Amino acid sequence: MSITSALSSALSGLSITSRQAELLSSNVANATTPGYARRELGLRAAVLGGTGQGVASTGVTRSLDRQLLAERRLALAGDGDRSLRSALLKRVEGALGSPDRAGSLAARLAAFDQALVEGVGRPESQARLQAVLTTAQSLTTGFASATDDIQRARITADRQIASEVGKLNSTLARLQTLNVELRSFSGAGRDVSALLDERQRLVDSISAIVPVREVPRDLNQIALFTTGGATLLEGSPAFFGFTAVNTITPETTLAAGGLSGITINGSPYATSGPTSPILGGTLGALFAVRDELATAAQGKLDAVARDLVERFSASGLDPTLAPGAPGLFTDAGAAFIPLDEAGLAGRLTLNASADPAQGGALFRLRDGLGAVAEGPPGNGVLLAALRSTLNLAAPLTSTGFTAGIRSFAALTGDLHSDSSALRLSAQADQSFAATRLTALTDLEAQNGIDTDQELQALLVIEKNYAANAKVIQTVEDMIDILLRLGA
């Protein structure tokens, strides 16, 4: 080997080892940085005119397990989906209250039942009639409070949908910009590792909203599709459309046109069911919360409210009432119309004729809502009939529950039981999804950067650097000797 060849080889070795040390330092420094993939410098023999001229770089490569990355992204989407569903069902259960706690729907019902029992014992007592009125009002307040909480959950979900859609659109636009830069830089032979890291982070953020499938293209380009088949990025980004609303009531539904669905590039897409392309992440879960889970919970609450109204307006219960007149519990002061069940729990009020605050009189709880004058104070027949109808096993007319014969207390118990069962099932699903995400994240970390191995590699790099430096020093000494001999 000539002195020139030796010098060239040593210089190329110094350059390569310096670059390797730089990449290794970056690996160690970013071992826990999200989206960062381990860098490694590709090497080849440098040959000039058939003669070896040291070593050359073939470029920087990122070590990445694409299958594991895809699985972790699906787990991330699933965890977000299950978390939102579980949170809603926990909120519904909280709105109804635990049966053993004061303020729950079951506790309010028990207090009303007890007040009726005491009223039957002393029908002449104004205090006991007032207790019947107060506990009945408390029961209607419990229904209204639960309704308000469920509808607040729906409006919150609607606003979160708008936020997620905005995040999707902005992130997809940034991905397109990165694709353009990657195509340009890759064509020029520049190192694009940092851009690839940033793109991975952006795709990760999208995958939490909707589960995605990434397809590689030439020059480090990618196309992005939802697992449901919608195109998110193929050259140009997709644009998601959604319009939030200011208020939501139980009667406000997507089917009735009161709520916005989702559009992609102007075309409407289903937000539920097997044809929806957005299911599996937080976006699909938010639509489920707004349009399915919360409305189902409201439907059951309305079914219980309907049963209460129909029990106390049953024909023959109060002889002083005209046929079709509202009973003790009314639909916003009027008789209940069976076709208008949606939102009944929030409209439930007491009959004004028995409420002194609305111009009525307490004696009508004892003598009849249609009574024009106070009757015998010791007559507790109507109060006994009211308690009897509350505890009577009667067929359920609403479709909110499975058909059957139940007392009102049993129906309220079913409401609490169903709510708890759904919450427990959702929490189990959430726990599984979170565990799966943690396992895949840990596995990805294990397959990522091992700082011990990186530091061991640094020792090898230092030795290589020292060897190349020694060669250069030896060449310099040889040249000095030759120059002295020539002199």
Number of C-alpha atoms within 10 A of each C-alpha: 7 7 14 11 15 19 21 18 22 25 20 19 22 21 16 22 22 16 17 20 19 11 17 23 16 14 22 17 11 15 17 13 10 13 17 23 23 23 18 16 18 13 13 11 13 16 12 10 6 7 10 15 21 20 20 18 15 11 14 19 15 16 14 15 12 10 9 15 16 17 14 23 25 22 26 28 28 28 25 24 26 23 20 22 24 23 17 24 25 18 19 25 23 15 20 24 19 17 18 10 11 12 18 22 28 24 18 23 23 16 20 23 21 16 23 28 19 18 25 24 16 17 26 17 16 14 13 20 24 19 19 24 22 15 20 23 18 18 26 22 20 25 25 20 17 25 27 19 16 27 22 17 19 27 19 16 23 25 16 17 25 20 14 20 20 15 16 24 18 13 18 21 17 16 25 20 14 18 22 16 16 22 15 15 16 16 11 9 9 12 14 19 17 13 15 20 17 17 22 18 15 18 20 23 17 25 26 23 27 31 28 27 19 16 12 10 10 8 14 17 20 17 19 23 19 20 17 17 14 16 19 24 20 15 14 15 22 21 19 20 18 19 13 16 13 7 14 19 17 21 14 17 16 14 10 8 9 14 18 16 18 20 16 15 13 11 10 13 15 14 22 16 8 9 12 15 21 25 27 27 26 29 28 23 30 28 23 22 26 26 21 16 21 24 22 14 22 25 22 23 26 25 26 24 28 26 21 21 24 20 23 20 22 15 15 10 17 22 14 15 17 13 11 12 17 22 29 27 26 26 24 15 17 17 17 22 10 11 6 11 19 21 23 28 31 24 18 27 23 23 20 18 22 23 20 13 9 11 9 14 18 21 25 22 25 26 25 24 25 17 18 11 10 13 13 11 14 14 16 19 12 19 25 19 16 22 19 17 18 21 16 15 16 15 12 21 16 18 10 17 17 9 11 11 14 17 19 22 18 14 21 22 15 16 21 21 15 16 20 18 13 18 21 15 13 21 19 14 19 22 16 15 21 18 14 18 21 16 14 18 19 13 13 16 14 10 14 18 21 14 15 10 10 15 14 10 15 17 12 12 20 14 13 18 21 15 15 22 17 13 17 20 14 15 17 14 12 13 13 12 12 11 10 9 8 7 6
